[in-house]
Amino acid sequence: MSHDLHRSLDAVWRIESARIIGAVARLVRDVGLAEELAQDALVAALEHWPAAGLPDNPAAWLMTTARNRALDHLRQQALHLRKQEELGADADARGDHVVPDFSDTLDERDTIGDDLLRLVFTACHPVLSKEAQVALTLRLLAGLSTTEIARAFLLPEPTIAQRIVRAKRTLTAARVPFEVPQGEALKARLASVLEVVYLVFNEGYAATAGGDWMRPALCEEALRLGRVLAQLAPDEPEVHGLVALMEIQASRTKARIDKGGRPILLLEQDRGRWDRLLIGRGLAALERAAALGGERGPYELQAAIAACHARALSAEQTDWVQIVALYDALAQRQPSPVVELNRAVAVGMAFGPEAALPLVDTLAAEAPMDRYHLLHAVRADLLAKLERPDEARAAFERAAALTHNQRERELLLARARATLN
């Protein structure tokens, strides 16, 4: 297979794999089996496309092939069942056996939600641990490899692989239905679903690995799922908080890269290119969350932080003191080293780098965070502002060595070189 054809197949698979797996899962009612059948279609493409060439519609080719594999599997199951029945009693005594009609299964008309939403709720079933839910959803919905998921969570690859395999086996053994739950069952699984939808959004917003800074299709899919969830659970403030957060962050998409696909950091972005429609939608969702009352949850607080940036007409007008206060509240509701790192950035902007550096150094003493490239990037930026260029350059280079995104690595190395000037 030529390099260009292989890249095309990889790109199509990244974008379409979740839809293919979801469509097949609706047929076979088994997420693990659905992924296997979808992978069979991918293997078929690797075998056929080099000789036949790239199809006019590669996504449709993969979808059709995967669904045909699923129908073959269902027919084989039906045939096997018929043979078992014939062994137990004379078939003529029961009447003719008929292979099931699969036409209803192929009906494309969806009720509330769709295959992707069903896929999320299935992967977030309570029979799985939270860690397994996250790993499986990133594999199925975001199309991440086991290696990429392991990198994202700073865990060994075999650990993630085992989680995914066990999760699929558990769902199969428990006969978890491929559906969007209703009523109390929906509420019970909503928190997990919101978490993984946001993880998918984040993978699109800042890709873990590869040659692209962003994967906009994932952001769009996560946003669409969030909007559907807001319709399913209109009285849940955190659903609206998550939608608000994603809408506002997505508004920056066009300003986050230059014409060459290189990253542009938040404070350097042309805010005139931010999508005011998405900002408006986000602020409206944030108001809906606030109107429902109660203590603000993590997504609502993060959306409020994003709103502070969105309301500032320039980077200089950003209310960093307010952002620090919001991070204080977020740290109480959802304590984590990453939240503390983001708070340290805000502290540096509000009160100066000398106030923030000790906070970052404390976090760097923790083993997992020492392998987190953004910690070293933040530390490098603070050191540069404190006019400690040698240390700043070393920290930028450390951050570049830890990231697996090509565009981000280039940016960090360029910033390391800039400390020499």
C-alpha positions as CSV (number, residue, x, y, z in Angstrom):
1,M,0.0,0.0,0.0
2,S,1.3,3.4,-0.9
3,H,2.1,5.9,1.8
4,D,-0.7,8.3,0.6
5,L,-3.3,5.5,0.5
6,H,-2.3,4.3,3.9
7,R,-2.6,7.9,5.3
8,S,-6.0,8.2,3.6
9,L,-7.2,5.0,5.2
10,D,-5.9,6.0,8.6
11,A,-7.6,9.3,8.4
12,V,-11.0,7.8,7.3
13,W,-10.7,5.2,10.1
14,R,-10.0,7.9,12.7
15,I,-13.1,9.9,11.7
16,E,-15.5,7.0,10.9
17,S,-14.6,4.1,13.2
18,A,-17.0,5.1,16.0
19,R,-19.9,5.4,13.6
20,I,-19.0,2.0,12.1
21,I,-18.7,0.3,15.4
22,G,-21.9,1.9,16.6
23,A,-23.9,0.8,13.5
24,V,-22.5,-2.8,13.8
25,A,-23.2,-2.9,17.6
26,R,-26.8,-2.1,16.9
27,L,-26.9,-5.2,14.7
28,V,-25.0,-7.7,16.8
29,R,-25.8,-6.2,20.3
30,D,-22.2,-6.8,21.5
31,V,-19.7,-3.9,21.6
32,G,-16.6,-6.2,21.7
33,L,-17.8,-8.2,18.7
34,A,-18.8,-5.0,16.9
35,E,-15.2,-3.7,17.2
36,E,-13.8,-7.0,15.9
37,L,-16.1,-6.9,12.8
38,A,-15.3,-3.3,12.2
39,Q,-11.6,-4.2,12.3
40,D,-12.3,-6.9,9.8
41,A,-13.6,-4.3,7.4
42,L,-10.4,-2.3,8.0
43,V,-8.3,-5.4,7.2
44,A,-10.4,-5.9,4.1
45,A,-9.6,-2.4,3.0
46,L,-5.9,-3.0,3.5
47,E,-6.2,-6.0,1.3
48,H,-8.4,-4.6,-1.5
49,W,-7.6,-0.9,-1.8
50,P,-4.0,-1.2,-3.0
51,A,-5.2,-3.1,-6.1
52,A,-8.6,-1.5,-6.6
53,G,-7.6,2.0,-5.6
54,L,-9.3,4.4,-3.1
55,P,-13.1,4.1,-3.3
56,D,-15.1,7.2,-4.2
57,N,-16.6,7.0,-0.7
58,P,-14.2,5.2,1.6
59,A,-16.3,5.7,4.7
60,A,-19.3,4.1,3.0
61,W,-17.1,1.2,1.7
62,L,-16.0,0.5,5.3
63,M,-19.5,0.8,6.7
64,T,-21.0,-1.5,4.1
65,T,-18.2,-4.1,4.5
66,A,-18.5,-4.1,8.3
67,R,-22.3,-4.4,8.2
68,N,-22.0,-7.3,5.7
69,R,-19.6,-9.0,8.1
70,A,-22.2,-8.5,10.9
71,L,-25.0,-9.9,8.8
72,D,-22.9,-12.9,7.9
73,H,-22.3,-13.4,11.6
74,L,-26.0,-13.2,12.4
75,R,-26.9,-15.6,9.7
76,Q,-24.3,-18.1,10.9
77,Q,-25.7,-17.8,14.4
78,A,-29.2,-18.4,13.1
79,L,-28.0,-21.4,11.1
80,H,-26.2,-22.8,14.2
81,L,-29.3,-22.3,16.3
82,R,-31.4,-24.1,13.7
83,K,-29.1,-27.0,13.6
84,Q,-29.2,-27.3,17.4
85,E,-33.0,-27.3,17.4
86,E,-33.1,-30.0,14.7
87,L,-30.8,-32.2,16.8
88,G,-33.3,-31.9,19.7
89,A,-36.5,-32.7,17.8
90,D,-37.8,-33.5,14.4
91,A,-38.0,-30.2,12.4
92,D,-41.1,-31.3,10.6
93,A,-43.1,-31.5,13.8
94,R,-42.5,-27.9,14.5
95,G,-42.9,-26.5,11.0
96,D,-40.4,-25.0,8.7
97,H,-37.5,-23.0,10.1
98,V,-36.7,-19.7,8.6
99,V,-33.5,-17.6,8.9
100,P,-34.5,-14.4,10.7
101,D,-35.3,-11.3,8.7
102,F,-32.7,-8.7,9.4
103,S,-34.5,-5.8,7.6
104,D,-35.8,-4.3,10.8
105,T,-32.3,-4.3,12.2
106,L,-31.0,-2.3,9.3
107,D,-33.6,0.4,9.6
108,E,-31.7,3.7,9.7
109,R,-34.4,5.6,11.5
110,D,-33.3,6.4,15.0
111,T,-35.3,7.3,18.1
112,I,-33.9,9.6,20.8
113,G,-30.1,9.5,20.4
114,D,-28.3,7.5,17.8
115,D,-25.7,4.7,17.5
116,L,-22.9,6.8,18.9
117,L,-24.9,7.9,21.9
118,R,-25.9,4.3,22.5
119,L,-22.2,3.4,22.2
120,V,-21.3,5.9,24.9
121,F,-24.0,4.7,27.3
122,T,-23.0,1.1,26.8
123,A,-19.3,1.7,27.3
124,C,-20.3,3.7,30.5
125,H,-22.4,0.9,32.0
126,P,-22.0,0.6,35.8
127,V,-20.8,-3.0,35.5
128,L,-17.5,-1.4,34.5
129,S,-15.1,0.5,36.7
130,K,-14.6,4.2,35.9
131,E,-11.1,3.5,34.6
132,A,-12.5,0.8,32.2
133,Q,-15.3,3.1,31.1
134,V,-12.9,5.8,30.1
135,A,-10.4,3.6,28.4
136,L,-13.1,1.7,26.4
137,T,-14.9,4.9,25.3
138,L,-11.7,6.6,24.1
139,R,-10.9,3.4,22.2
140,L,-14.4,3.1,20.6
141,L,-15.6,6.7,20.3
142,A,-12.4,8.6,19.8
143,G,-10.6,5.9,17.8
144,L,-7.5,6.2,20.0
145,S,-5.0,3.3,19.9
146,T,-4.1,1.5,23.2
147,T,-0.7,3.3,23.0
148,E,-2.3,6.7,22.7
149,I,-4.6,6.1,25.6
150,A,-1.7,4.9,27.8
151,R,0.2,8.0,26.9
152,A,-2.7,10.2,27.8
153,F,-3.1,8.7,31.2
154,L,0.6,8.2,31.9
155,L,0.1,4.4,32.4
156,P,1.8,1.4,30.9
157,E,0.4,0.2,27.6
158,P,-0.3,-3.4,28.9
159,T,-2.4,-2.0,31.7
160,I,-4.7,-0.1,29.3
161,A,-4.8,-3.1,27.0
162,Q,-6.0,-5.3,29.8
163,R,-8.6,-2.8,30.9
164,I,-10.1,-2.6,27.4
165,V,-10.2,-6.4,26.9
166,R,-11.7,-7.0,30.3
167,A,-14.3,-4.3,29.7
168,K,-15.5,-5.8,26.5
169,R,-15.7,-9.3,28.0
170,T,-17.6,-7.9,31.0
171,L,-20.2,-6.1,28.8
172,T,-20.7,-9.4,26.8
173,A,-21.0,-11.6,29.9
174,A,-23.4,-9.1,31.5
175,R,-25.5,-8.9,28.3
176,V,-25.6,-5.2,28.6
177,P,-28.2,-3.8,26.2
178,F,-27.1,-1.5,23.4
179,E,-29.5,1.4,24.2
180,V,-29.9,4.8,25.8
181,P,-31.4,4.3,29.3
182,Q,-34.4,6.2,30.5
183,G,-35.5,7.8,33.8
184,E,-33.4,7.0,36.9
185,A,-31.2,4.7,34.9
186,L,-30.2,7.6,32.7
187,K,-29.4,9.8,35.7
188,A,-27.3,7.1,37.3
189,R,-25.0,6.8,34.3
190,L,-25.0,10.5,33.3
191,A,-21.9,11.5,35.2
192,S,-19.7,8.9,33.5
193,V,-21.1,9.8,30.1
194,L,-20.4,13.5,30.6
195,E,-16.8,12.6,31.6
196,V,-16.1,10.6,28.5
197,V,-17.8,13.0,26.1
198,Y,-15.5,15.7,27.4
199,L,-12.5,13.4,27.1
200,V,-13.4,12.9,23.5
201,F,-13.8,16.6,23.0
202,N,-10.4,17.2,24.6
203,E,-8.8,14.7,22.3
204,G,-10.2,16.7,19.4
205,Y,-9.2,20.0,20.9
206,A,-5.6,19.0,21.6
207,A,-4.6,15.7,20.0
208,T,-2.6,13.4,22.2
209,A,-0.4,12.2,19.3
210,G,0.1,12.5,15.5
211,G,0.8,15.3,13.1
212,D,-2.2,17.5,13.7
213,W,-2.6,19.9,16.6
214,M,-6.4,19.4,16.6
215,R,-9.0,16.8,15.4
216,P,-12.0,19.1,14.8
217,A,-14.3,16.2,13.8
218,L,-14.0,14.8,17.4
219,C,-14.9,18.2,18.9
220,E,-17.9,18.4,16.6
221,E,-19.1,14.9,17.5
222,A,-18.6,15.5,21.2
223,L,-20.6,18.8,20.9
224,R,-23.4,17.1,19.1
225,L,-23.6,14.4,21.7
226,G,-23.6,17.0,24.5
227,R,-26.5,18.8,22.8
228,V,-28.5,15.6,22.6
229,L,-27.8,14.9,26.3
230,A,-29.1,18.4,27.1
231,Q,-32.4,17.4,25.5
232,L,-32.4,14.0,27.3
233,A,-31.7,15.6,30.7
234,P,-32.8,19.2,30.6
235,D,-33.0,19.5,34.4
236,E,-29.3,18.5,35.0
237,P,-27.1,21.6,35.5
238,E,-23.9,19.8,34.7
239,V,-25.2,18.7,31.3
240,H,-25.7,22.4,30.4
241,G,-22.4,23.2,32.0
242,L,-20.5,20.7,29.8
243,V,-22.3,22.0,26.7
244,A,-21.4,25.6,27.7
245,L,-17.8,24.6,28.2
246,M,-17.5,22.8,24.9
247,E,-19.3,25.5,22.9
248,I,-17.0,28.2,24.2
249,Q,-13.8,26.2,23.7
250,A,-14.9,25.2,20.3
251,S,-15.4,28.9,19.4
252,R,-11.6,29.3,19.3
253,T,-11.0,26.5,16.8
254,K,-10.2,28.7,13.8
255,A,-7.9,30.9,15.8
256,R,-5.9,28.0,17.4
257,I,-3.8,27.2,14.3
258,D,-2.1,29.3,11.5
259,K,-2.3,28.6,7.8
260,G,0.4,26.0,8.1
261,G,-1.4,24.1,10.9
262,R,1.0,25.4,13.6
263,P,-0.5,26.0,17.1
264,I,-1.3,29.5,18.3
265,L,-1.5,29.8,22.1
266,L,-4.5,31.4,23.8
267,L,-2.9,34.7,24.6
268,E,-1.6,35.1,21.1
269,Q,-4.9,34.3,19.3
270,D,-6.8,36.8,17.1
271,R,-10.0,37.0,19.1
272,G,-11.7,38.4,16.1
273,R,-11.6,34.9,14.6
274,W,-13.4,33.4,17.6
275,D,-16.9,32.2,16.6
276,R,-19.3,34.6,18.3
277,L,-22.2,32.3,17.6
278,L,-20.7,29.4,19.5
279,I,-19.7,31.8,22.3
280,G,-23.3,33.0,22.5
281,R,-24.6,29.4,22.6
282,G,-22.1,28.7,25.3
283,L,-23.1,31.6,27.4
284,A,-26.7,30.8,27.0
285,A,-26.1,27.2,28.2
286,L,-24.1,28.5,31.1
287,E,-27.1,30.7,32.1
288,R,-29.4,27.7,31.9
289,A,-27.1,25.8,34.2
290,A,-27.1,28.6,36.7
291,A,-30.9,29.0,36.5
292,L,-31.4,25.5,37.7
293,G,-29.7,26.5,41.0
294,G,-27.7,24.5,43.5
295,E,-23.9,24.3,44.0
296,R,-21.9,24.8,40.8
297,G,-20.4,21.6,39.5
298,P,-17.0,21.0,37.8
299,Y,-18.3,21.5,34.3
300,E,-20.2,24.7,35.2
301,L,-17.1,26.1,36.9
302,Q,-14.9,25.3,34.0
303,A,-17.4,26.9,31.6
304,A,-17.4,30.0,33.8
305,I,-13.6,30.1,33.4
306,A,-13.9,29.8,29.7
307,A,-16.6,32.5,29.7
308,C,-14.1,34.9,31.4
309,H,-11.8,34.4,28.4
310,A,-14.7,34.7,25.9
311,R,-15.9,38.0,27.4
312,A,-12.5,39.6,27.3
313,L,-12.0,41.5,24.0
314,S,-8.2,41.2,24.4
315,A,-5.9,39.0,26.4
316,E,-5.0,42.1,28.5
317,Q,-8.6,42.5,29.6
318,T,-8.9,39.0,31.0
319,D,-10.1,38.9,34.6
320,W,-7.4,36.6,35.9
321,V,-8.2,37.3,39.6
322,Q,-11.8,36.0,38.9
323,I,-10.3,33.0,37.1
324,V,-8.1,32.2,40.1
325,A,-11.2,32.3,42.3
326,L,-13.0,30.0,40.0
327,Y,-10.1,27.6,40.1
328,D,-10.1,27.7,43.9
329,A,-13.8,26.6,43.8
330,L,-13.0,23.9,41.2
331,A,-10.1,22.6,43.2
332,Q,-12.5,22.1,46.1
333,R,-15.1,20.3,44.0
334,Q,-12.8,18.3,41.9
335,P,-9.2,18.2,43.4
336,S,-6.6,17.1,41.0
337,P,-3.0,18.0,40.0
338,V,-4.1,19.1,36.6
339,V,-6.6,21.6,38.2
340,E,-3.8,22.8,40.5
341,L,-1.5,23.3,37.5
342,N,-4.2,25.4,35.6
343,R,-4.7,27.4,38.8
344,A,-1.0,28.1,39.0
345,V,-1.1,29.5,35.4
346,A,-3.9,31.8,36.5
347,V,-2.0,32.8,39.6
348,G,1.0,33.6,37.5
349,M,-1.1,35.9,35.2
350,A,-2.9,37.5,38.1
351,F,-0.1,37.9,40.7
352,G,3.1,37.4,38.7
353,P,5.4,34.4,37.9
354,E,7.2,34.5,41.2
355,A,3.9,33.6,42.9
356,A,3.2,30.7,40.6
357,L,6.6,29.0,40.2
358,P,6.6,27.5,43.8
359,L,3.2,26.0,43.1
360,V,4.4,24.4,39.9
361,D,7.6,23.1,41.5
362,T,5.5,21.4,44.2
363,L,3.5,19.7,41.6
364,A,6.7,18.7,39.7
365,A,7.8,16.7,42.8
366,E,4.9,14.3,42.2
367,A,6.0,11.4,40.0
368,P,3.0,11.2,37.6
369,M,3.1,15.0,37.0
370,D,6.8,15.0,36.3
371,R,6.0,13.0,33.2
372,Y,3.2,15.5,32.2
373,H,4.6,17.6,29.4
374,L,2.3,20.6,30.1
375,L,3.7,21.0,33.6
376,H,7.2,21.5,32.1
377,A,5.8,23.8,29.5
378,V,4.1,26.0,32.2
379,R,7.3,25.9,34.3
380,A,9.4,26.9,31.3
381,D,7.1,29.9,30.6
382,L,7.4,31.1,34.2
383,L,11.1,30.7,34.2
384,A,11.4,32.7,31.0
385,K,9.3,35.5,32.5
386,L,11.6,35.5,35.5
387,E,14.6,35.9,33.1
388,R,16.1,32.5,33.9
389,P,16.7,31.5,30.2
390,D,18.9,28.5,30.7
391,E,16.4,26.8,33.0
392,A,13.5,27.9,30.8
393,R,15.2,26.3,27.7
394,A,15.8,23.0,29.6
395,A,12.2,22.9,30.7
396,F,10.9,23.6,27.2
397,E,13.1,20.8,25.9
398,R,11.9,18.5,28.6
399,A,8.3,19.3,27.7
400,A,9.0,18.7,24.0
401,A,10.6,15.3,24.8
402,L,7.5,14.2,26.7
403,T,4.8,15.2,24.1
404,H,3.8,12.8,21.4
405,N,2.1,15.5,19.2
406,Q,4.4,16.6,16.4
407,R,3.0,20.1,16.1
408,E,3.2,20.7,19.9
409,R,6.8,19.4,19.9
410,E,7.8,21.8,17.2
411,L,6.2,24.7,19.1
412,L,8.0,23.8,22.4
413,L,11.3,23.5,20.6
414,A,10.8,26.8,19.0
415,R,10.1,28.4,22.3
416,A,13.2,26.7,23.7
417,R,15.3,28.3,20.9
418,A,13.6,31.7,21.6
419,T,15.1,31.7,25.1
420,L,18.5,32.2,23.6
421,N,17.6,35.6,22.1
